[in-house]
Structures are given as structure tokens and as C-alpha cells.
């Protein structure tokens, strides 16, 4: 009997395992090249995991833990690993798992759809994995996308057993973030319809998807207060924006990635190959889905104010582009690999990670300053911050104060409890973190809240607008009133 050509030999399996381990290890280097992981909201998540420990020990009066079933998976990971290994080790472990989930989920989806393992594209996928969504620290959403990609891969080419197993990931996707479920449903629905519709009629499917998104836009505006991004009209949120992080120097990568995509896809379709039978079999779905994601990033709002939360769902357009970037990589992977492809992708990755290393190193230096200021205070004091990332930055770093306070002080201005979107909640009048302040405060109530705040309260600010040095000062009586009123 002839051997099955598709069966994997023990040697190939071993080589694959070695490559998997090597790529995974290389992928995690940016999480260990500095003392601290600089990724926006991650510092806030870690601080709130510490608050959870205090709540469980009865040392955080006025705070409580809500029973929540979405937007919480990453926080649970921090708590679980924090109990076993300590919070700072938990941060490394949880963020490492998040990066590996997103990268290998993307890799698995592209492998299943193109029927080849896209090792040439690994540098680009690594850049997307450390792109804007990661650097903003949207870890629950980020994990939900990685799990979504795994489920899609299983349904694309897996057998029935693998598909049934992948269904078990659906609750985890919901626990991580509901937008991951929306992504899974949208991509699955479009892919199934695209397979069912003849190639000549798929333009009508694209049109229907565009009309559906316009209806969603109108309905959202009818039922909720929404705000739109001025950049969206210029098609800025196209997937390449994931490369633009701490300064506009990254715009060179934005341009280079766009040029590389156009050249690779144009070369792939050149010399009449796009007319060949079967050419669109591997290429149509990712390109169509990318077009839909591009339209979504233009017509959907940037911010949605939902009545059940005190703060809005924000950054919707740029969040979508994590998916757009993976879809672009999928389309590139469908092209026949060439040596210059690998060189171009690697060059983009080298420049990106060089920029990232330098910028996160600067942030580490800033956070070290904040830690020294926090360490100079007596334990348990309240700290607020007035650190503006600036208009040139697309990534926020104000939460470095939160992480610096762990075990030392209380970051009173931490945003999570007051939003109602996370598991840690705060009652008005607690002395640990800001809460949703009543609108009808009288002088007596205001004085009671200031007293409960247990002054003094300190503020960490830029020493001056031209430097990257921080200073600390004590808030005045009037500033304390503004703070408890939510006007500070």
C-alpha cells in the first residue's frame, strides 16, 4: 500500500515542534527586554488585580468584586497566576499567553485557509501581534481575537472532532470580550455565504455587507450617543495603522507596508494570472473580508455611550484593524512565496521592533521615576496623575502610576472601578479609588467625601512641558473638592 503523502513523518513532526518552540521564544523577547512590560492598560489591569487581593483580604473598604462574565478573562489570569507566583510574574505569564494566543491563532487561520504554513509571513504577524491593540493594553479584546482565529481555523479545515473541541472555546471568547464573538460571527457568516455564492455574484454580497454596516451605523446613532473619528474618512484605519504607535516616525512603516502589500498582490495577479481557473479560490474571501473590515472602520463610530456603563465603549475603529491586518496577511499568504517577500517582511519587522525597543525603553525610564516618587510616600497614601501622552502619541502611558503604586500607595484616579465595565467596583465615599460621584452633591456631602478621602493626596505631573521628568505635589483644599466632584 502506498504511503499517504499528506501523513506527517516523525522527523517532520519533530522539526515542526522545534520551529514552533523557537518562534514562540523569539516572539516573547519584547516582553523581557526591559524590566517592565509597557502596554498601556496592562499596568491598570495589574493594579486592579492587586486591589482584588486586598478586597479578598478585607483590606479595601468600599470596594467590591462584581460577578462578571465578559471582559474579564485576562484579569482572571492575573489573579490565578498572581496567587501562585506573585503579581509581577503573573503579568509576564498572562501577557505571554495573550501574545502566543493571538500570533498562533492568526497563524493557524492562515494555514488552514491557504493550505500552507505561512512561515515567510511570521515577521509580519509578529508586528501585528505587537501592534496598536497590544500596545494599548486591550488584553481581553486581544485574547478574544486570538481564540476567534483558532475557532475559525478549526472550522475551515479541521475534522468534526476538532470542530467540536473548538466550540469549547466560545465561552472563553465571551469571557475575554464580546467583540471577539462579534468578529467570529461576522467572519463565519461572510465566509459561508461567499462559498455558497458563485464567484460572479460575490460583488453583490460585498454590497449587501456594506448596506448592513450602514444600517448598523444608523441604528447605533438612533439609540445611543456616538462619536466618529475624523481619521476614519481618510481610510487611515486600514490595518497598516496597527504599525503606528508612539510617534509619527512609525508612519514610514505604515507607508512601506502599504507599498509591499500592493506590490505583492499586484505581482501575484500579474500576467493574466488573475483570470486563471482557481486563482480566486484562495484569495477572494480574505480580500472581500478585508474590504468589509475597511468599510466597517469608516462607517462605524469611534465611541459608543452604552447606558449600562459610566464610560463609553471606545476606540472601536482602530480595534477593528487588528482583524484587518490579519486579513491582509492572509491575502499575502495566498500569493506564491518568493525570496524577496521574506526579505521585505523581515525588513519591516526589524525596523518596527527597533523603534519599539527604543520607545518602550524610554517609558521604562519614565516609570522608574514614578516608582521613586511613589516609594518616597508613607504607605497607603492616595496618588493621582496628570500625565498627558500628547497629541503625537497614539498609545497612552498614564497607567504607569497605577503599577508604581502596587504595594505602596493607592492610585485614586485609576479609571476601571468607576466605569462599571470591569470586575472591581467602588462605592462613593471610599478612600481608595474614584467612584461614580452623585450629581446632586451639597456642601455637607462634599465635605464628607473630602474627609473620607483621608488627605493628603498627592499628584504626579510633568515637571515642565519640555521635559520627560516627573514631579510630585500635594493637592490643595480646592483641588480636593474638585477631585471628589469628578471635575479635577
C-alpha positions in Angstrom: 0.0 0.0 0.0 1.4 3.4 -1.0 2.2 5.8 1.8 -0.1 8.7 2.4 1.8 11.7 1.0 0.0 14.0 3.4 0.9 12.0 6.5 3.5 13.7 8.7 6.7 11.7 9.4 8.1 11.6 12.9 11.0 13.7 11.7 8.8 16.4 10.2 6.7 16.5 13.4 9.9 16.9 15.4 11.1 19.7 13.2 7.8 21.4 13.4 7.9 21.2 17.2 11.4 22.7 17.3 10.3 25.5 14.9 7.2 26.2 17.0 9.3 26.4 20.2 11.9 28.6 18.5 9.4 31.1 17.0 7.4 31.2 20.3 10.6 32.0 22.2 11.6 34.7 19.8 8.1 36.2 19.8 8.3 36.7 23.6 11.6 38.6 23.6 9.9 42.1 23.6 8.2 41.1 26.9 11.5 40.6 28.6 13.9 43.1 27.0 13.0 45.7 29.7 12.3 45.5 33.3 8.6 46.3 32.8 6.1 45.5 30.1 4.9 48.8 28.6 1.5 48.1 27.1 -1.0 50.8 28.2 -3.8 49.3 30.2 -1.8 46.3 31.3 -0.5 48.3 34.2 -4.0 49.2 35.2 -5.1 45.6 35.0 -2.2 44.6 37.2 -3.1 47.3 39.7 -6.7 46.1 39.9 -5.5 42.5 40.4 -3.7 43.8 43.5 -6.9 45.6 44.6 -8.7 42.2 44.2 -6.2 40.7 46.6 -6.9 43.5 49.1 -10.6 43.1 48.8 -10.4 39.3 49.4 -8.3 40.0 52.5 -10.7 42.6 53.8 -8.2 45.5 53.4 -10.1 47.6 50.8 -13.2 49.0 52.5 -15.7 50.5 50.0 -14.5 48.2 47.1 -16.2 45.0 45.9 -15.9 42.4 43.2 -18.7 42.2 40.7 -19.8 38.9 39.2 -19.0 39.4 35.6 -18.9 37.1 32.6 -17.2 39.2 29.9 -14.2 41.5 29.6 -12.6 39.6 32.5 -10.5 36.6 31.2 -7.2 38.4 31.3 -7.9 39.7 34.8 -8.7 36.2 36.0 -5.4 35.0 34.6 -3.6 37.7 36.5 -5.3 36.7 39.7 -4.8 33.0 39.2 -1.1 33.3 38.4 -0.7 36.1 40.9 -1.8 33.8 43.7 0.7 31.2 42.7 3.7 33.2 41.6 3.2 36.8 42.6 1.7 39.7 40.6 4.8 40.7 38.6 5.5 37.1 37.5 1.7 36.8 36.7 2.0 39.8 34.4 4.7 38.2 32.4 2.9 34.8 32.2 -0.5 36.3 31.3 0.8 38.7 28.7 3.0 35.9 27.2 -0.1 33.7 26.9 -2.0 36.5 25.3 0.7 37.2 22.6 1.1 33.4 21.8 -2.7 33.1 21.5 -3.0 36.0 19.1 0.0 35.0 17.0 -0.6 31.3 16.7 -4.4 31.8 16.3 -3.6 34.1 13.3 -1.0 31.6 12.0 -3.5 28.7 12.3 -6.3 30.5 10.5 -4.0 31.5 7.6 -2.5 28.0 7.4 -6.0 26.4 7.3 -7.3 28.8 4.7 -4.2 28.8 2.3 -3.3 25.2 2.9 0.3 26.1 3.6 2.1 27.2 6.7 3.0 30.9 6.3 6.5 30.9 7.9 7.5 33.6 5.4 4.8 35.9 7.0 5.9 35.2 10.6 7.7 38.5 10.9 4.7 40.5 9.8 2.4 38.5 12.1 4.8 39.3 14.9 4.5 43.0 14.1 0.7 42.8 14.1 0.8 40.9 17.4 2.7 43.8 19.0 0.7 46.4 17.1 -1.5 49.2 18.4 -4.1 46.9 20.1 -1.4 45.2 22.1 0.4 48.4 23.0 -2.8 50.0 24.2 -3.1 47.0 26.5 -6.6 45.9 25.4 -5.7 42.4 26.5 -9.2 40.9 26.9 -10.2 42.0 23.4 -6.8 40.9 22.1 -7.1 37.4 23.6 -10.7 37.1 22.3 -9.4 37.7 18.7 -6.7 35.1 19.0 -9.2 32.5 20.3 -11.6 33.5 17.5 -8.9 32.8 14.9 -8.3 29.3 16.4 -12.0 28.5 16.1 -12.2 29.8 12.5 -9.1 27.6 11.6 -10.8 24.5 13.1 -14.0 25.1 11.1 -12.1 25.9 7.9 -10.1 22.7 7.5 -10.5 20.7 10.7 -12.4 17.5 11.1 -15.6 17.1 13.0 -13.8 16.2 16.3 -11.6 19.3 16.1 -14.6 21.5 15.3 -16.5 20.1 18.3 -13.4 20.8 20.5 -13.1 24.3 19.2 -16.7 25.1 20.2 -15.5 24.8 23.8 -13.5 28.0 23.2 -16.7 30.0 22.6 -17.3 30.6 26.4 -13.7 31.7 26.7 -14.1 34.2 23.8 -17.1 35.7 25.6 -15.3 35.8 28.9 -12.4 37.7 27.2 -14.5 40.2 25.2 -17.9 40.2 23.4 -16.3 41.8 20.4 -14.4 38.6 19.8 -17.8 36.8 19.4 -19.0 39.5 17.0 -15.8 39.0 15.0 -16.3 35.3 14.9 -19.9 35.5 13.9 -19.2 38.1 11.2 -16.3 36.3 9.5 -18.0 32.9 9.7 -21.3 34.2 8.2 -19.5 36.0 5.3 -17.2 33.1 4.6 -20.1 30.6 4.4 -22.1 32.9 2.2 -19.1 33.6 -0.1 -18.6 29.8 -0.5 -22.2 29.4 -1.4 -22.5 32.3 -3.8 -21.0 31.9 -7.4 -17.9 34.0 -8.0 -19.6 36.3 -10.5 -22.2 37.3 -7.9 -20.0 37.9 -4.9 -19.8 41.6 -5.6 -23.5 41.7 -4.6 -22.5 40.0 -1.3 -20.0 42.8 -0.7 -22.7 45.3 -1.5 -25.1 43.7 1.0 -22.4 43.7 3.7 -21.8 47.4 3.1 -25.5 48.2 3.3 -25.7 46.1 6.5 -22.9 48.2 8.1 -24.7 51.4 7.1 -27.8 50.2 8.8 -25.8 49.3 11.9 -24.4 52.9 11.8 -27.8 54.4 11.6 -29.3 52.2 14.3 -26.4 52.9 16.7 -26.9 56.7 16.2 -30.6 56.4 16.7 -30.4 54.5 20.0 -27.1 55.7 21.6 -24.9 58.7 21.7 -22.0 58.1 19.4 -18.8 59.9 18.2 -16.9 59.4 15.0 -13.2 59.6 14.1 -12.1 62.3 11.8 -9.2 60.0 10.6 -11.7 57.3 9.5 -12.8 59.3 6.5 -9.2 59.1 5.1 -9.1 55.3 5.3 -6.4 55.6 7.9 -7.8 52.6 9.8 -6.8 50.0 7.2 -4.7 47.5 9.1 -1.4 49.3 8.5 -2.4 51.7 11.3 -1.5 48.9 13.7 2.1 49.7 12.9 1.8 53.4 14.0 2.5 53.6 17.8 4.5 56.1 19.9 5.3 58.7 17.3 4.7 59.6 13.7 8.1 58.1 12.8 6.2 54.9 12.6 4.3 56.4 9.6 7.2 55.2 7.4 6.3 51.6 8.3 2.7 52.4 7.5 3.7 53.6 4.0 6.2 50.7 3.4 3.7 48.1 4.5 1.1 49.5 2.1 3.6 49.5 -0.8 4.7 46.0 0.0 1.1 44.8 0.0 0.3 46.4 -3.3 3.4 45.1 -5.0 3.0 41.5 -3.7 -0.7 41.3 -4.6 -0.1 43.0 -7.9 2.7 40.7 -8.8 0.6 37.7 -7.7 -2.2 38.7 -10.1 0.1 39.9 -12.9 0.5 38.5 -16.4 -3.2 37.5 -16.5 -2.9 35.0 -13.7 -6.0 36.6 -12.1 -8.0 35.2 -15.0 -6.9 31.6 -14.4 -9.3 29.0 -13.2 -9.0 28.6 -9.4 -6.9 31.8 -8.9 -9.6 33.3 -6.7 -10.3 30.2 -4.7 -7.7 31.1 -2.0 -7.7 34.8 -2.5 -11.3 36.0 -2.8 -12.5 35.5 0.8 -9.7 37.3 2.6 -9.8 40.3 0.2 -13.5 40.5 0.4 -13.4 40.3 4.2 -10.7 43.0 4.2 -12.9 45.2 2.1 -15.8 44.7 4.6 -13.5 45.5 7.6 -12.3 48.6 5.8 -15.8 49.8 5.3 -16.6 49.0 8.9 -13.7 51.1 10.1 -15.1 54.0 8.1 -18.8 53.9 8.9 -18.8 52.7 12.5 -18.4 55.1 15.4 -15.2 55.6 17.4 -17.1 55.8 20.7 -20.5 54.4 21.8 -22.1 55.5 25.0 -23.9 52.5 26.4 -26.4 53.2 29.2 -25.3 50.3 31.4 -21.8 51.8 31.8 -20.5 55.1 33.2 -17.8 55.2 30.5 -18.3 54.5 26.8 -17.0 51.7 24.6 -14.1 53.4 22.9 -11.6 53.1 20.1 -13.9 50.9 18.0 -12.4 51.8 14.6 -8.8 51.1 15.5 -9.7 47.9 17.3 -11.2 46.6 14.1 -7.9 47.0 12.3 -6.3 44.2 14.3 -8.6 42.0 12.2 -7.9 44.0 9.1 -4.1 43.4 9.5 -4.6 39.7 9.9 -6.8 39.6 6.8 -4.1 41.4 4.8 -1.6 38.9 6.0 -4.0 36.1 4.9 -4.2 37.6 1.4 -0.4 37.9 1.2 0.0 34.3 2.3 -2.2 33.2 -0.6 0.4 34.5 -3.0 3.2 32.2 -4.1 6.1 32.8 -1.7 9.2 34.4 -3.1 12.5 35.2 -1.5 12.0 39.0 -1.8 8.7 38.6 0.0 10.6 37.2 3.1 13.2 40.0 2.8 10.6 42.7 2.7 8.6 41.3 5.6 11.7 40.8 7.7 12.9 44.4 7.0 9.6 45.9 8.2 9.8 43.8 11.3 13.4 44.7 12.1 12.6 48.4 11.9 9.4 48.1 13.8 11.0 46.2 16.7 14.0 48.6 16.8 11.5 51.5 17.2 9.6 49.6 19.8 12.7 48.7 21.8 13.8 52.4 21.9 10.3 53.8 22.8 9.5 51.2 25.5 12.9 51.8 26.9 12.1 55.5 27.3 8.8 54.5 29.0 10.7 52.2 31.4 12.9 55.2 32.4 9.8 57.3 33.0 8.1 54.6 35.1 11.3 54.3 37.2 11.0 57.9 38.0 7.3 57.5 39.1 8.3 54.4 41.2 10.9 56.5 43.1 8.3 59.2 43.8 5.7 56.7 45.0 8.3 54.9 47.2 9.0 58.2 48.9 5.5 58.4 50.3 4.3 56.8 53.5 2.4 53.5 52.7 -1.3 53.9 51.9 -1.4 57.5 50.6 -3.6 58.5 47.7 -2.0 59.5 44.4 -3.5 61.0 41.2 -1.8 61.7 38.0 -1.8 64.4 35.3 0.3 62.8 32.7 -0.8 63.6 29.1 0.6 61.3 26.4 0.5 64.2 24.0 -1.1 64.5 20.5 1.9 62.8 18.8 1.3 59.6 20.7 -1.3 57.0 19.7 -0.5 54.9 22.7 -1.4 56.0 26.3 1.1 55.5 29.1 -0.7 57.3 32.0 -1.2 54.0 33.8 2.4 53.7 34.8 1.3 55.4 38.0 -1.1 52.5 38.7 1.7 49.9 38.5 4.1 52.1 40.5 1.5 52.2 43.4 1.2 48.4 43.8 2.1 47.6 47.4 2.9 51.3 48.1 0.0 53.7 47.6 -3.5 53.9 46.1 -3.9 55.3 42.6 -7.0 57.2 43.3 -7.5 58.3 39.7 -7.5 54.7 38.3 -10.3 54.6 35.8 -11.5 50.9 36.0 -13.9 50.8 39.0 -15.8 53.9 38.1 -16.6 52.7 34.5 -18.7 49.7 35.6 -17.0 47.7 32.8 -14.6 45.7 35.0 -14.9 43.4 38.0 -13.6 45.8 40.6 -16.3 48.3 41.7 -16.2 51.2 44.1 -18.8 52.7 46.4 -18.9 56.5 46.6 -17.0 57.8 49.7 -14.3 55.1 49.7 -10.7 56.4 50.2 -9.0 54.1 47.7 -10.2 54.8 44.2 -12.6 57.3 42.5 -16.2 56.2 42.1 -19.2 57.4 40.2 -19.9 60.7 42.0 -23.6 61.7 42.6 -24.7 64.7 40.6 -26.5 66.4 43.4 -23.7 66.9 45.9 -24.4 69.6 48.6 -21.7 71.3 50.7 -22.1 68.8 53.5 -21.9 65.8 51.3 -18.9 67.2 49.5 -17.1 67.8 52.8 -17.9 64.3 53.9 -16.4 62.9 50.7 -13.2 65.0 51.1 -12.9 63.8 54.7 -13.4 60.1 53.6 -10.6 60.7 51.0 -8.3 61.0 54.0 -6.0 63.8 52.8 -3.2 64.5 52.0 -3.5 63.5 48.3 -0.5 63.8 46.0 -0.4 64.4 42.3 2.3 63.2 39.9 2.8 65.6 37.0 5.3 66.6 34.3 7.9 68.9 35.9 7.6 71.1 32.8 6.2 70.6 29.3 9.6 70.4 27.7 11.0 67.5 29.7 10.3 63.9 30.4 10.8 64.3 34.2 8.1 63.9 36.8 7.4 65.9 40.0 5.0 65.3 42.9 3.0 67.9 44.8 0.2 67.9 47.4 -3.3 68.9 46.3 -4.9 72.0 47.8 -8.2 72.0 49.6 -10.0 73.4 46.5 -8.4 70.7 44.3 -9.6 68.0 46.7 -13.2 69.4 46.3 -12.8 69.2 42.5 -11.4 65.7 42.8 -14.4 64.3 44.7 -16.8 66.1 42.4 -15.1 64.5 39.4 -14.0 67.8 37.9 -10.3 67.5 38.7 
